[in-house]
Amino acid sequence: MDYKKSKAPVNTVTRNIMDLCDNTDNIYESVAIISKRANQISAEIKQDLSKKLAEFASYNDSLEEVFENREQIEISRYYEKLPKSTLLATQEFVDGNVVWRDLNKDAQNQDDNAPA
């Protein structure tokens, strides 16, 4: 996913708490969902960055290393400019692009629907 093209702000934004609990009716549940999604996004970004930087792994010192370092610096700068994972997750949640399930409610619904 290209997080650079996300509508998420780069800087912190003040939000109305009541807007965050529209979908769940519980601010704590909303924060937990956003937190879990932020952790997923962070892991994706870290994996992507590690994969790109692994291409530059060399075990010898040479003049070529100076040019490779420039490319590494550019890649690092790109990732530094991305919005933070919490901002990305919050924007996805507000836009309705996050899907979640409450396993406790699912189990309760199954018990309610079970024949007596």
N, C-alpha and C positions, 0 to 999 in steps of 0.2 A: 504494500500500500504506500502511496506517495503522501507522506505526512506534510510535506511542504505545501501541497495544494489544499490542505484542510482549511476550513473556515475558522479554526481555533485561533484565538489571539496568542500573540507571542508573549505578551505581558499579562500579569494577573488582572482579573476582571472582577468587579464586585457584582455578585448575583443575588437575586431575591431567593431566599431559602424556600419559600412556598412554591416557586416555579420548579425547584428540584424534586419536590415530593408530589407533583401532580400525577405521575405514573404509578407511584407505589403507595401513596397516602402515608408514608413514613419516611422522615428525613434520614433516619439512621440506616434504613434499608437502602435508600438511594445512595448514601455515602459509601456503603459497603459495596454496592454494585459498581460505582464509579471507581473505587479503589481497586477492585479486582480487575477491571478493564484497564486501568492505568498500569497495573503490574504486567498484564499481557502485552500492552503496547511497548512498555519499557524493555521487556524481554525480546520482542521482535526487533526493536531498533538496535539493541545491543548485539543480537545475533547477526543482523545485517551489517553493522559496522565491523564486527570481528571478522566476518567473511571478506569484506572489502580490504581490511588492513592485512589479512593473512596473505594476500597476493603480494604484498611488499616484503614479506619476511625473507630476509637473506642472512646468511651466516658468514659473509665475508665483507671486508671493508674495501670500498673502491670509490672511484670518482662518480660512478653511476649512482651511488647512494645519495649524493647531494640532490640529484634530480628526482629520485624517488621520494625523498623527504618532502619536496615541494608538493608532490601529488598527495602524499599522506596528510600534509598540512591542509590542503584544500578539502580533502574528504572530512577531516576533523572539523574544519570550520563550517562545512555544510551541516553536520550533525549538531554542532553547537547552536546554530541559528534556528533549528527546529523548535516548535513549541514544546513545552514540557509535557510529559506523558499524562499528567493529571489534567492539564488544560485540554489536551486532545480527547481524553476520556469523558470529561465533563461536556465538551461540545457534542460528542457522539451521543451521549445520554440525552441532552437537551433536544437534539435533532431527532431522537427516536431511532437511532441506528444501533442501539445495544439491545441484544436479546438476552433475557435471563429467565431462570425458572426457580421457583421456591420449592425445594424438594419436600419440605414439611407440609406445605399446602397440597402438593400433588399426592402425597401419601394419605393425607386426611380425606381428600376427594375420593380416592380409591376405596378407602374404608367406608365412606358414606354410600358409595354406589354398590358395595358388595351385597349379595343376597343374604338375608337373615337366616 
